[in-house]
Each structure stands twice: as C-alpha cells, then as structure tokens.
Amino acid sequence: MTEPRSEATPPPPQPEPYPDLQVGRPKDWAVGVPGILHSMEPALAGMGVARATRLALAINQRDGFDCMSCAWPDPGHRNVLEFCENGMKATTWEATPVVVPRSFWAENSLTSLLDRSEYWLGKQGRLTEPVYKPAGSDHYEPIGWDAAFELISARLNALDSPDRAAFYTSGRTSNEAAFLYQLFVRAFGTNNLPDCSNMCHESTGTALTATIGIGKSTIAYDDFAKADLVIVMGQNPGTNHPRMLSALEETKRSGGRVVSVNVLPEAGLARYKNPQRVRGILGKGTVIADRFLQIRSGGDMALLQAVSKRVLEAEDAAPGTVLDHAFLAEHTIGLEEVRTHLAGLDEQAVLAATGLAAEEIDALAQEYLGADRVIITWAMGLTQQKKAVSTIKEIVNLLLLRGNIGKPGAGASPIRGHSNVQGDRTMGIWERMPERFLAALEREFGFPVPRRHGADALRTVHGLRDGDLDVFFALGGNFVGAISDSAAAEAAMRGARLTVQVSTKLNRSHVVTGEEAIILPTLGRTEIDLQGGVPQFVSVEDSVCAVHASHGAIPPVAPGLLSEVAIVCRLAAATLEDGADVPWAAFEGDYDLIRDRISRVVPGFESFNADVRRKGGFILPNGPRDERRFDTPSGRAEFTVNELEHLERPAGTLILQTLRSHDQFNTTIYSLNDRYRGIRKGRDVVFVNPADLEELGLADGDRVDVVSRWPGQADRVLAAQRVVAYPTARGCAAAYYPEANVLVPLESAAEESNTPVSKAVIVHLVPRA
C-alpha cells in the first residue's frame, strides 16, 4: 500500500447528488410497529389494498411463493404473516402494476440513462416486452420473442469457441430454471457459469468443503432454539435477513446466549421488538446480544485463533474435561498440528488485529467453554475479506474442539443473502462442478459434458476486458452493478459483442451494454406461471438445505411474459443442433418433467416430485449434520493450520467496508433511507468513528473524497461523501454498496475463493474544497 500523497489536489466542487440528505441518531432497536408501517405503507400505496393483502398472505406460506429477498429458512409453524419488512418491500418492488411503456425506449437514449441512479431505473416499472439495441445505436427498440432468440442463437453459434461466451446466474433463479440453464450451457460446450455466489459466499463453500466435505450449513432451523450459545459474526440480521431475529429470540427464550462480533453496532442485535408478539408491540422487546465485541475490520481470524488457543489451554489445565475427545478421535484429523501452531500465537498481534482488549477475548472464550451446544453464524462481513477462507476454516476449528458439529443446537451456519443462491449451486450453477455431477449429467442426457473449468465472476470481467469473451448472458441479477471495480467492469462489458439480460426491472446492467444488447423480460416469482393453461410451480433451497415449492399468487403484470424456464428452453431449442436430444419444449410445458430428470442427476432429489409436494417440502441429506459423516479426502473433519496475516493500516488511513442500507436488497434500492443508521433522503455518506475524525482533522458533516490507492494504479475515488460521525470500530469506516465498489480493484480478491475483498479496503479521506 502506498503512503498518503500530501500533494494531492482535491477535485473541484460539484453538485451534491442528494441535496436533501438528512442525518439523525442511529436506532438502538429494530422492527416493532415501525417495521410493520414501513413494509405495508409502500405496498398499499403502490399496489392497492386487494393486491397487497393477497401477496402478504402468500409470502413464505406452504401454498404461496418463496420470498425473493433472502434465503432465511421457514419455521415449522408459520405465522399468518410470515414475512419481514424488506421481504414485503421486495415483493412490492417486483409486483408493482407500473410497467415501462413502449415509448420509453425512444424517449431515453442509453447515454442519457447512464446518469440515472439504480433507484430511478428500478422505479420505472416492470419490463414487459423484449427490446434490442443494434450495433451503433444509442437506443433499445422492441423486438419479437422469436426474433430475439434467433439473434442470440446466431451470435452464439458464430463464436469460434463456446468458451467465448459466459452465462451468469442470479440467486433468484429457481431450481428448475437453474438446472435447465446449466444443462443448456454445458450442451453448448462450456463451463463458463459465473454466479452471484462468486461475489458473496464462495469463501464459505471453499472453506467448508475442504474441512467438513460440504459447503453448506450444518444446522436445522430448530437448532437455534436448542443452542446454549450463538455467535453472530459479520452480519446485520435486522436489515439483511430480519426473520433471523425471531430465531435468535427463540435462543434467548430457551435460555441461550447470543454474542455479536461486528465492526458496527446493529440495531436488530441490540434489541428486537417482534411485531408478532404483544411484548414486541407494547413492551420493550428482547435484548438479543448479551455481549458485543466491536472488532476491527479484518480481525475475525485472529479472534477465532485466540479463542481456540484459550480452549486448548483450558484443556491443558484440566485434562480430559474440556475437549470432546471421543468425537475428536473418531471424526477428526489434524488437531495436534493446530495445537502446535496456536501455541506460538502472538497475543499482541491478536490485540492489534482485533482492536479488542484481552479481557474481551477471555470473556468470549469463557462463553464458549460454558456452552455445550454452540452455533457460529456468519455472512459477508467474513466472506469478503482477503483471508476469508482461512477465517471460516478457523470457525470450523473452534467448533470441532468441543464437538459442535453434528449434534442438536450446534454447528456452522452461513447465512445466504439471496433466496436460491444455494439451490442454484446444487443444481449445477458453478464453473467447477465436481466430476460426479458432470458424469451423472452426461449419463442422463447422452451428450459429452465439458470438463475444463470455466470462468467465475471476476475472471469473466477479465475475459471481457482482454478480448477472450464475446457474449455475456445474464439470467437475472445486475452484474456490472454488483461486481467490484465498477469502472473496469463497465469498460469490459462495453467490449462485448452481445450482452443479454433476463430481467423483471431495469438496472445498471441494462444501460452498460455490448455492441448489441437484448433485454428479455420475465415473470416474477409472485406471478402465476401458466403453461398450456396449467399452473406450474418451481422450487428453492434455503440456507439450511430445505427444499420447498413456490407458487405464484397473482396474474402476470402483462400478457406475453415468459417464465425463466420458458426463456431457457426456447433459447436452447433455437441454439443447439437438434436441441442436443433434450426435450426442451416438453420441459417448458410441464415442470414435473424437469424435476424427474433432476431426480436422476442430483443426490438427495431422488423422489423430487413427490417430496416437494409434501407439506413444508423436504430436507436434503447433510453428512456432517445428520450422521457426522465428512466427505473429505480423509473421510474425517479436518483441522487446518492457517497463517495469521495482520492488515496494516498506515497513518492517516482507515479500513473501509461496504454495506447495504436498510431499504436495500443487493443492488436494488427501495428508498433513499437507512432508518436504523439515521440516514434519510441520501446515500452519499461515509461512516467514521468520532475519535478518528478528530485524529484526521475532520468534522461531522464535512464533505470528503474517499480515495483508495493501489501500487501502479491511478487513485480510485468515491467522490463527495458526507462524513457521518458514527460508533464504528476505531480505525474503520463504512460506505454504501454498490457505490463504493469503485474503490475495490479486480485484483483485490480473497485467497482461494477469488471473491472481491469489499470488507477491508485501505482508504484516505481527502477534504473537498
């Protein structure tokens, strides 16, 4: 990291993007009556009473649709209203009756749309007909479905190699659509299947697969109520998956304790007012976190190693009384190597990395030692660090020491942020699917399946930039908005010959295009999917490996919309010679036929059509959780030795993390408010500890450019941010995603997983004139 440039000249003044920005005090509790009002008021205003009520009663119900806003599992007993504030906002956003009129495309050039925010683009309404931007044109124009598929297939079949196309997938895609999509892509001849998991939980899958043999959670929903201790690391449930607060409340009501480890205090983890309980409406609610460790960004791995060391020292002091020796002997390998490694752990390095006092670490160790059943749960605060994979391996080390995997109330619990991102991976959406899956696919469909590994998300950007990819196809999502290094990603996308987006609403990826571009509108998950007059349903997999059906609840917003399944089937039939002997038309007409084929390819789905129709669906087998079976090369859970690497913070800098506002899902912005952090009518803010502001010679309300500097590269600038004095950890700062993506270069990626490092960016705050 280069040193600060004292000669840097601030850019000239420019208009503030959010002139009405208001900053108030952050909240110290979440949900309650305001949560109800903030979820239902937009729904009623935007959709009307009848439509809003019908959808509210169908979200996450057994005969309803699965909420698209997160992958939080459903409880066995459903409430009449089984949704959170942001779930209802996501539903309102998708199910709006407002549509983009045909005149929009002639009235708005792509050049003019470049200056529009994600919020404005999404507010234009639902997409209802395919549109095409010819080469050399600055406008989309309507195109028929058949003509669109013919054009796409012609461009794909003209490629020198199938590997010159990449096929991205969003986590909202159903199991059925995802399976057909990867089938088409592999029949076409490539494994270039980047997906949103590459940018979020790839580190989780990499670490867990290596250590316990499966890249998924090892707990069930009911385990939260059975846990003695839940350690919540690097996540903000109150905004990103609010229904988790109900599960944590069950932990507390059952006598368990909760520890929060995070850089920022989060309102939901401080106190939760459950809107479905009298105490949550009229009372003070439930204090969720019994202990808050305000850790320095990037310090989680050091904390976990320090706690594990203390557990081993407690065993040394009272041999045979601390570790689960029977479990360790039967089910694990590598403990002695870890014991030797941790014996040399530098305590001062740990304190510097974490920003915590030794007494705080001691207290966490005592919490762990005093609990028989422990869950450690985490999200992107851990997965988007440089040492993310090693950090998650240290979670496994700590859990293994006392046998906290494969017993009730205990285990590893990664929280997925997108509704079916886990299911998409199960269905084959991965550039590096294992041989057993590829061989099963080949046996079932009779065509040669490519084995060479494909491109992930970051490598896709490199491929577009370097001229190795010509076509980019996205089944949902907002790739250029979500990926790091915004300027580089957009420049790379403009180098494509053809970009195709399958979408419900406009976003940045529709504005930044290749020479030619096509938008294919699709049904939303809220909408009834009729094929040949017969309603179809799809399925999703949540964070605890539960698979259940999702049925649309309202008629499509416009006639002629195709489902994602139909789009994939028609594209495959148009592109593949003889359709690769796959019955694409039959699949489009009857989704049971798709599930029949899945049942012969994907383990755990052997009776898919019957099981998914059962009340509540079914749970996929999970070796570590169900029988303490670990499908690693050794056949055991594997302790790992991980070298601690201290994140240096040069004088005059801060460690910045990107985060969502409360009214946000991924890159979708529902409003310009972040209620729990006290922000209204704007997003151009950077949160900084008051003591750091004083040290840097800044004051609350100052305008600064947030600058990241990388060797051999020009400065990266997030311009004109309003400084907000905020109780973040000392030496740390935070700014909103996706705006702050510009600060993270493509080369800054997590070791092993290649996930963008968005949670540990060294920045300078440069005052503006």
CORVENGI-V975415 format. One line per field, one symbol per residue. phi: phi as a letter, one per 40 degrees, with the letter a starting at -180 (. if undefined). A space follows every 10 residues. Layout:
# CORVENGI-V975415
phi->???
This chain:
# CORVENGI-V975415
phi->.ccdcccdbc ccdadccbcc dbbbcccbab ggddcccccc dcccccbgcc cccdcdcbcg ccbbbcdcca bccccccccd bbabdccccc cccccdccbc cdcdcccbcc dccccccdcc dccchccbac bbbcdgcbbc adaccccccc cccccccccc adccbbbcbc ccccdccccc ccccccccha bcbcaccdbb bdcccccccc bbgacbdbbb dccccbccab bbbfabddbc adcccccccc dcccgcbbbb bacbcbdccc abbccbbdcc cbccgbcccc abbcccdgcc cccccccdcc cccccccbdg bbcccccccc bbbgccccdc cccccccccc ccccgccdcc cdccdcdccc bcbbbbbaac cccbbccdcc ccccdcdccc dbgcbgadga icbcbccbcb cccdcdchca cbccdccccc ccccbgbccc bccbcccccc cdccccgcbb bbbbcggadc ccccfdcccc cccccccabb bcacacadcc ccbcdbabbb cbccccbcbc bggbcbbbbb bccbgcbacb bcbbcdcacg cbccdccccc cccccccfgf fbcdccccca cccccdcdcc bbdgbdbdcc ccccdggabc cadcccafbb ccdcgbcbcb cbccbcccbd dgbbcbbcac cccabfccbc acbbdccgbb gibcbbcbcd ccdcccgbbd gcbbccbbbb dgbcdbbbcf cccbcacccd gbaaacccdc ddcbcdccbc cgcgcdcbba bcbbbbdcc
